[in-house]
Amino acid sequence: MTTTMPRPTEPRARFSAKQGWALAVLVLPVLLISIDMTVLGFAVPFLSEDLEPSSSQLLWIVDVYGFTLAGLLVTMGSLGDRIGRRRLLIIGSAAFAAASVLAAYAPTPETLIAARALLGLAGATLMPTTLGLMRNLFTDGRQRKFAIAIWASGFSAGAAAGPIIGGWLLEHFWWGSVFLMAAPVSLAVMVAAPMLLPESKDPNPGPLDLLSVAMSFMAMFPFVYGVKTLAEHGLDWTAFAAIAFGAAMAVVFVRRQRRLEHPLLDLNLFGIRRFSASLATNFTIVFAMISSLFLLTQYLQLVLGYSPMQAGLLLLPEMAVSVVAGLFAVRLSERIGMARTIVGGLAFVITGFAGMAFVGVDEGALVVVGASILIGTGAGLAQTVTNDAILAAAPADRAGSASAISETAYELGGAMGVALLGSLATGIYRSELSDAPAGASETLGEAVHVAATLPAEAGDALLTAARTAFTHGLQTVALIAAGLILIATISVGRALRTKA
């Protein structure tokens, strides 16, 4: 009689001390980038007063970072596969520190725009390398899932800490301090990475095709620019032309990759079912979440009257539960499977967006907090598993490229979510305020300024109408987001369904 003992392996996702410190090094850059993306909005009034940029210059100060980041992610992911992901992380950290100092002490708007572009270039090196290094640093599947959960918590923690840290810095120092805080963190990564992170790269990468690099940038940059322009200014022929040009370049880029022996982007990755399904899930979640966050921050401040700091604190529980849910997702996926964990997480997201449709003009803070907690819980569960699936599905030598594709999906999802759903909310707002005084029908912020110039009774009536119209737009977007996530849930459930 043979007795089969239960396997004692992997009772917990324990890391060695060196692995723990290495993971901390990989979390620092994403924490930094997440904070950097959220604090700029708070610094805009201060730098506008100091540098006096034109409206066009201010737009580029805000957007050039995202444009450059999105345009170079694929290139940098492939470059890391070729020259070494650790080496690229160190180079990118040095560039991020230098660009942060330049931005902090920028004497002119033009200098700040250039510094922000350099920050985008450096950020494009950090994102794919940190996630790509995990593929080789944590070869054990359970360890890797747990590490990715902690890594992903860096985004949530940074997004939550950004308004708080930014508000404190701007109360005590000048506007450049929100950029300068990145320098010591970047220097710490530069020093620690050679000691704690093993180098990893594609052993047979082939030459880097510079024409493909140019094509990828010419596809992503105009496309994201066009989408963001539509979100901010509505129908615009320049935006449509940029989107069409980017899409055409993307087609040419894809055709070239199919012909190359050593492509910049391995299109075979999209043929892996887990990879494609997980990528689509992440895109849809970010598409819905970023657009709702774009509207919620305005709703809390301009409709309900909370300060920026108070609005940030109200959204803090969403980030906290996202971290906890991400860590819990590791064990849950082992018990019920990857597909069920993702579908279950998306069910939380659907419920949260459906609940957000019940916000009101006079009160709604508790609804926002409750709905955002459900969304944060679901996103933490689903995205932890999908990020691991993306890495696990890709060959180890293409980890950088796979990570870059994943991050590009995040960038496109966020940009298109704000453009499409944000434009829909704006259209609803404008249609309900078509008879309002000039300027008030453009944005809720303008309506608040116009109302202040009117007699008390007329101003109050305008504010009530504007806040009501904006709330209707938010409610509509929430319901559409719930519907889109429902479609994604059905699709990913079918894609990941396997036979026993």
matplotlib code that plots the C-alpha trace (Angstrom):
import matplotlib.pyplot as plt

x = [0.0, 1.4, 0.6, 0.7, 1.8, 0.5, 3.0, 4.8, 6.0, 4.9, 2.7, 3.3, 4.8, 7.9, 10.7, 14.3, 15.7, 17.4, 14.2, 12.3, 14.8, 14.8, 11.1, 11.3, 13.6, 11.1, 8.2, 9.9, 9.8, 6.1, 5.3, 7.2, 5.5, 2.1, 2.7, 4.2, 1.0, -1.3, 0.5, 0.9, -2.7, -2.3, 0.8, -0.7, -2.1, 1.2, 3.4, 1.0, 1.3, 5.1, 5.9, 2.9, 2.6, 0.1, -2.9, -1.2, 2.0, 0.1, -1.6, 1.8, 3.2, 0.3, 0.2, 3.6, 4.6, 1.8, 2.3, 6.1, 5.5, 2.9, 4.9, 8.1, 6.8, 7.0, 10.5, 11.8, 10.4, 12.1, 15.3, 15.4, 15.1, 18.2, 20.6, 19.4, 16.4, 18.5, 20.8, 17.9, 16.3, 19.5, 19.8, 16.1, 16.4, 19.4, 17.4, 14.3, 16.4, 18.0, 14.7, 13.0, 15.7, 15.3, 11.5, 11.8, 14.0, 12.6, 12.8, 10.5, 7.5, 9.6, 12.1, 9.4, 7.8, 11.2, 11.7, 8.3, 9.1, 12.4, 10.4, 8.1, 11.1, 12.6, 9.2, 8.9, 12.1, 11.0, 7.6, 8.4, 11.7, 10.3, 7.6, 9.9, 12.5, 10.0, 9.6, 13.2, 13.5, 10.5, 10.5, 8.1, 4.5, 3.1, 5.9, 5.5, 1.8, 2.4, 5.2, 3.0, 0.3, 2.8, 4.2, 0.6, 0.0, 2.7, 0.3, -2.6, -0.4, 1.1, -2.3, -3.6, -0.6, -0.2, -2.9, -1.8, 2.0, 1.4, -0.9, 1.6, 4.6, 2.7, 1.7, 5.3, 7.5, 7.4, 5.7, 9.0, 9.1, 6.5, 9.1, 12.2, 11.0, 11.6, 15.4, 16.5, 14.2, 15.6, 19.1, 18.3, 17.2, 20.4, 22.5, 20.5, 19.7, 23.2, 23.4, 20.0, 18.6, 19.9, 20.4, 18.0, 17.6, 16.9, 20.0, 19.5, 17.8, 18.9, 19.5, 17.3, 15.2, 15.4, 12.7, 10.3, 11.2, 10.2, 7.0, 5.9, 6.4, 4.6, 1.7, 1.3, 2.1, -0.4, -3.1, -2.9, -2.6, -5.7, -7.7, -6.7, -7.5, -11.0, -11.5, -10.4, -11.8, -14.5, -14.8, -11.6, -10.4, -6.8, -7.5, -9.2, -6.3, -3.8, -5.9, -6.1, -2.4, -1.5, -3.9, -2.3, 1.2, 0.1, -1.0, 2.3, 4.1, 2.3, 2.9, 6.7, 6.8, 5.4, 8.2, 11.1, 13.1, 13.7, 10.7, 10.5, 7.1, 6.5, 3.0, 2.9, 2.2, -1.3, -2.0, -1.7, -5.2, -4.4, -2.2, -4.8, -7.7, -5.8, -4.7, -8.2, -9.5, -6.9, -7.7, -11.4, -11.0, -8.6, -10.9, -13.8, -11.9, -9.8, -12.9, -14.9, -12.0, -11.7, -15.4, -15.4, -12.7, -14.7, -18.0, -16.6, -15.1, -17.4, -20.8, -20.5, -18.0, -15.1, -11.5, -8.9, -7.4, -10.9, -11.7, -8.4, -9.2, -12.7, -11.1, -8.4, -10.4, -10.6, -6.8, -6.5, -8.9, -7.3, -4.0, -5.6, -7.6, -4.5, -2.7, -5.8, -6.1, -3.0, -4.6, -8.0, -6.8, -5.1, -8.4, -10.9, -8.8, -7.6, -10.8, -13.2, -11.0, -11.0, -14.8, -15.5, -13.4, -15.1, -18.5, -17.4, -16.4, -19.8, -21.7, -19.6, -20.3, -23.9, -24.1, -22.3, -25.3, -27.2, -25.1, -27.1, -26.6, -27.0, -25.4, -23.5, -20.2, -21.1, -22.3, -19.0, -17.0, -19.1, -19.0, -15.3, -14.5, -16.4, -14.5, -11.1, -11.8, -12.7, -9.8, -7.3, -8.6, -8.7, -5.6, -3.3, -4.2, -4.2, -0.8, 0.6, -1.1, 0.5, 4.0, 3.5, 2.1, 5.0, 8.4, 11.0, 13.2, 10.3, 9.2, 10.2, 8.1, 5.1, 5.3, 5.5, 2.4, 0.6, 1.6, 0.6, -2.8, -3.1, -2.0, -4.5, -7.3, -6.9, -6.6, -9.6, -11.7, -11.3, -11.8, -14.9, -16.7, -15.5, -16.7, -20.1, -20.4, -19.4, -22.0, -24.8, -23.7, -23.7, -27.0, -28.7, -27.1, -27.6, -29.4, -26.9, -24.8, -21.7, -19.0, -21.1, -22.2, -18.6, -17.5, -18.7, -15.6, -16.5, -20.1, -18.9, -16.9, -19.8, -22.2, -19.9, -20.4, -24.2, -26.7, -27.2, -30.5, -29.4, -26.0, -27.6, -30.0, -27.1, -25.1, -28.0, -28.6, -24.9, -24.4, -27.5, -26.3, -22.8, -24.3, -26.5, -23.4, -21.6, -24.6, -24.8, -21.0, -21.3, -24.0, -22.2, -19.0, -20.9, -22.2, -18.8, -17.3, -20.2, -19.3, -15.6, -16.6, -18.6, -15.8, -12.9, -14.9, -15.4, -11.8, -10.3, -12.7, -10.8, -12.0, -11.5]
y = [0.0, 3.3, 6.4, 9.7, 12.5, 16.0, 18.2, 20.4, 22.8, 26.4, 26.6, 30.3, 32.8, 33.4, 35.5, 35.4, 38.5, 39.4, 38.9, 41.1, 43.9, 43.4, 43.7, 46.9, 48.3, 47.4, 49.0, 52.3, 53.4, 52.6, 54.4, 57.4, 57.5, 57.1, 60.0, 62.1, 61.6, 62.8, 65.7, 67.8, 68.9, 70.4, 72.3, 73.8, 76.9, 77.7, 77.2, 79.1, 82.1, 81.8, 80.9, 82.5, 79.9, 80.4, 78.1, 76.1, 75.8, 74.8, 72.1, 70.7, 70.9, 68.6, 66.3, 65.9, 63.4, 61.0, 61.4, 60.6, 57.7, 56.1, 56.6, 54.9, 52.0, 49.4, 50.6, 50.6, 47.2, 45.8, 47.7, 46.2, 42.7, 43.5, 45.5, 44.1, 45.2, 46.0, 48.2, 50.0, 50.5, 52.1, 54.4, 55.3, 56.1, 58.4, 60.2, 60.5, 62.1, 64.6, 65.5, 65.9, 68.4, 70.3, 70.4, 71.6, 74.6, 75.3, 79.1, 79.1, 77.2, 75.9, 74.4, 72.8, 71.3, 69.8, 68.5, 66.8, 65.2, 63.8, 62.5, 60.7, 59.2, 58.1, 56.8, 54.6, 52.8, 52.2, 50.7, 47.7, 46.9, 46.7, 44.2, 42.4, 41.8, 40.0, 37.3, 36.2, 37.3, 35.2, 32.0, 30.3, 31.0, 31.6, 34.0, 35.9, 36.4, 37.7, 39.9, 41.4, 42.1, 44.1, 45.7, 46.7, 48.2, 50.7, 52.3, 52.4, 53.7, 56.4, 57.5, 57.7, 59.5, 61.9, 64.4, 64.3, 64.6, 67.2, 69.3, 69.2, 70.1, 73.0, 74.4, 74.4, 74.8, 76.0, 74.2, 72.6, 70.5, 68.1, 67.2, 67.4, 64.7, 62.1, 62.7, 61.0, 58.0, 57.6, 57.8, 55.1, 52.8, 53.5, 52.5, 49.4, 47.9, 46.6, 45.0, 43.4, 42.8, 40.0, 41.0, 39.5, 39.9, 38.0, 35.8, 36.1, 39.5, 40.4, 43.9, 46.8, 48.0, 51.8, 52.2, 50.2, 52.4, 55.5, 53.8, 52.8, 56.3, 57.9, 55.5, 56.0, 59.7, 61.1, 58.6, 59.5, 63.2, 63.0, 61.1, 63.5, 66.5, 65.2, 64.7, 68.3, 70.3, 68.2, 67.7, 68.9, 68.1, 68.2, 65.5, 63.3, 63.8, 62.8, 59.7, 58.7, 59.2, 57.2, 54.3, 54.2, 54.1, 51.3, 49.3, 49.8, 49.0, 45.7, 44.7, 45.4, 43.4, 40.3, 40.5, 41.0, 38.1, 40.0, 42.3, 45.1, 43.8, 40.1, 39.8, 36.1, 37.1, 38.1, 34.5, 33.3, 33.2, 34.0, 36.9, 38.5, 38.0, 39.4, 42.4, 43.2, 42.9, 45.4, 47.8, 47.8, 48.2, 51.2, 52.6, 52.7, 53.6, 56.6, 58.2, 57.9, 59.2, 62.2, 63.0, 62.1, 64.5, 67.3, 66.1, 66.0, 69.5, 71.4, 69.7, 68.7, 71.5, 69.4, 70.7, 68.9, 67.4, 66.2, 64.8, 62.8, 61.5, 60.3, 58.3, 56.9, 53.8, 52.7, 52.6, 50.8, 48.0, 47.6, 46.8, 44.3, 42.7, 42.3, 40.5, 38.3, 37.5, 35.3, 32.8, 33.1, 32.3, 29.1, 28.0, 28.8, 29.4, 32.3, 32.7, 32.7, 35.2, 37.6, 37.2, 37.6, 40.7, 42.2, 41.5, 43.8, 46.5, 46.2, 46.5, 49.6, 51.4, 50.6, 51.9, 55.1, 55.9, 56.8, 59.9, 63.1, 66.8, 67.6, 64.5, 61.5, 61.3, 58.1, 56.6, 57.6, 56.0, 52.8, 52.5, 53.2, 50.6, 48.0, 49.1, 49.1, 45.6, 44.2, 45.9, 44.6, 41.1, 41.0, 43.0, 41.2, 37.9, 39.4, 41.0, 37.6, 35.9, 38.3, 37.7, 33.9, 33.5, 35.3, 33.6, 34.7, 36.3, 38.5, 39.6, 43.2, 43.3, 41.7, 44.2, 47.1, 45.9, 45.6, 49.2, 50.5, 49.0, 50.9, 54.2, 53.7, 52.6, 55.7, 58.1, 56.6, 56.4, 60.1, 61.0, 58.9, 58.7, 62.1, 63.6, 61.9, 63.4, 66.8, 66.5, 65.7, 68.7, 71.1, 69.9, 70.5, 74.0, 75.1, 78.3, 79.2, 82.4, 82.3, 80.2, 78.4, 75.7, 74.7, 73.2, 73.1, 75.0, 77.9, 77.8, 78.3, 81.4, 82.8, 82.3, 84.4, 87.4, 87.2, 88.5, 86.0, 84.5, 84.1, 82.7, 80.1, 79.1, 78.7, 76.7, 74.3, 73.7, 73.2, 70.8, 68.9, 68.6, 67.4, 64.8, 63.5, 63.1, 61.2, 58.9, 58.1, 57.3, 55.1, 53.0, 52.7, 51.7, 49.0, 47.7, 47.7, 45.8, 43.3, 42.7, 42.3, 39.8, 37.6, 37.8, 37.0, 34.2, 32.5, 33.1, 31.6, 28.7, 25.4, 21.9, 19.7]
z = [0.0, -1.0, 0.9, -1.0, 1.3, 0.5, -1.2, 1.3, -1.4, -1.5, 1.6, 1.5, -1.0, 1.0, -0.3, 0.6, 2.2, -1.1, -3.0, -0.6, -1.0, -4.8, -4.9, -2.9, -5.5, -8.3, -6.4, -6.0, -9.6, -10.1, -6.8, -8.0, -11.4, -9.9, -7.5, -10.3, -12.4, -9.6, -8.0, -11.2, -11.2, -7.8, -8.9, -12.0, -10.4, -8.7, -11.7, -13.8, -11.6, -11.5, -15.2, -16.8, -19.6, -22.5, -22.6, -25.3, -23.3, -20.2, -22.2, -23.3, -19.8, -18.6, -21.6, -23.1, -20.4, -21.3, -25.0, -24.8, -22.4, -24.6, -27.7, -26.4, -24.2, -26.9, -28.0, -24.5, -23.7, -26.7, -25.9, -22.4, -23.9, -26.0, -23.8, -20.4, -18.3, -15.2, -17.3, -18.8, -15.4, -14.1, -17.2, -16.9, -13.2, -13.9, -16.6, -14.4, -11.6, -14.0, -15.6, -12.2, -11.2, -14.5, -14.1, -10.5, -11.3, -14.8, -15.4, -18.4, -19.8, -22.7, -20.3, -18.2, -21.4, -22.3, -18.8, -18.9, -22.2, -20.8, -17.8, -20.2, -22.0, -18.7, -17.4, -20.6, -19.5, -16.0, -16.5, -18.7, -17.0, -13.5, -14.5, -16.9, -14.3, -12.1, -14.7, -14.0, -10.4, -9.3, -11.3, -8.8, -10.0, -6.5, -5.5, -8.8, -8.2, -4.7, -6.0, -8.7, -6.2, -4.1, -7.3, -8.4, -4.9, -5.7, -8.2, -5.8, -3.0, -5.2, -6.5, -3.0, -1.6, -4.5, -3.4, 0.2, -0.5, -3.2, -1.0, 1.9, -0.3, -2.0, 1.4, 2.7, -0.4, -4.0, -6.9, -8.1, -4.9, -6.3, -9.1, -6.9, -4.5, -7.4, -7.5, -4.3, -4.9, -8.4, -7.1, -4.5, -7.4, -9.3, -6.3, -5.2, -8.5, -9.4, -5.9, -5.7, -9.2, -11.5, -15.1, -17.7, -21.4, -24.6, -25.3, -29.1, -29.6, -33.1, -34.3, -33.2, -36.2, -36.0, -38.7, -36.5, -33.6, -35.6, -36.8, -33.3, -32.1, -35.1, -34.5, -30.7, -30.3, -32.8, -31.8, -28.1, -28.9, -31.0, -28.4, -25.6, -27.8, -28.5, -24.7, -23.9, -26.9, -28.5, -32.2, -33.8, -37.4, -36.2, -33.6, -36.2, -38.6, -35.9, -35.0, -38.7, -39.2, -36.0, -37.1, -40.6, -39.2, -36.8, -39.8, -41.6, -38.4, -37.9, -41.5, -41.1, -37.9, -39.7, -42.2, -39.9, -38.5, -35.3, -34.9, -32.4, -31.3, -31.2, -32.6, -31.8, -28.2, -29.2, -30.4, -26.8, -25.4, -21.8, -22.9, -25.2, -22.8, -19.8, -21.9, -23.1, -19.5, -18.2, -21.1, -20.3, -16.5, -17.0, -19.8, -17.3, -14.1, -15.5, -17.1, -13.9, -11.8, -14.2, -13.5, -9.8, -8.8, -10.4, -8.9, -5.3, -5.6, -7.8, -7.1, -3.5, -2.5, -1.0, -1.1, -3.2, -0.1, 1.2, -2.3, -2.2, 1.2, 0.1, -2.7, -0.4, 0.7, -3.0, -3.2, 0.2, -0.6, -4.0, -2.3, 0.1, -2.7, -4.8, -2.1, -1.4, -5.1, -5.0, -2.6, -4.2, -7.7, -6.4, -4.8, -7.5, -10.6, -12.6, -14.7, -11.7, -9.8, -12.8, -13.4, -9.7, -9.5, -12.6, -10.9, -8.0, -10.6, -12.3, -9.0, -8.1, -11.3, -11.2, -7.6, -8.7, -10.9, -7.7, -6.8, -6.3, -6.6, -2.9, -1.4, -2.8, -0.9, 0.8, -2.5, -4.1, -1.2, -1.3, -5.1, -5.3, -2.6, -4.7, -7.9, -6.1, -4.7, -8.0, -9.9, -7.3, -7.7, -11.4, -12.4, -10.1, -11.8, -15.3, -14.9, -13.8, -16.7, -19.1, -17.8, -17.3, -20.9, -22.5, -23.0, -20.5, -23.2, -24.3, -20.8, -21.5, -24.7, -23.0, -20.1, -22.6, -24.4, -21.1, -20.1, -23.5, -23.0, -19.8, -21.4, -24.4, -22.1, -19.9, -22.8, -24.7, -21.6, -20.9, -24.5, -25.2, -21.9, -20.8, -24.1, -23.6, -20.2, -21.6, -24.4, -21.9, -19.8, -22.8, -24.1, -20.7, -20.4, -24.0, -22.9, -20.2, -20.3, -22.5, -21.1, -18.5, -21.0, -21.7, -18.4, -14.8, -13.7, -16.1, -14.8, -11.3, -12.4, -14.4, -11.5, -9.2, -11.6, -11.6, -9.0, -6.1, -7.3, -10.9, -9.8, -7.6, -10.3, -12.8, -10.3, -9.5, -13.3, -14.0, -11.1, -12.0, -15.7, -14.6, -12.2, -15.0, -17.2, -14.4, -13.8, -17.6, -17.8, -14.7, -16.3, -19.6, -17.8, -15.9, -19.3, -20.9, -17.9, -18.2, -21.9, -20.9, -18.2, -20.6, -23.1, -20.8, -19.1, -22.5, -23.6, -20.4, -20.1, -20.3, -20.4, -17.4]

ax = plt.figure().add_subplot(projection="3d")
ax.plot(x, y, z, "-o")
ax.set_aspect("equal")
plt.show()
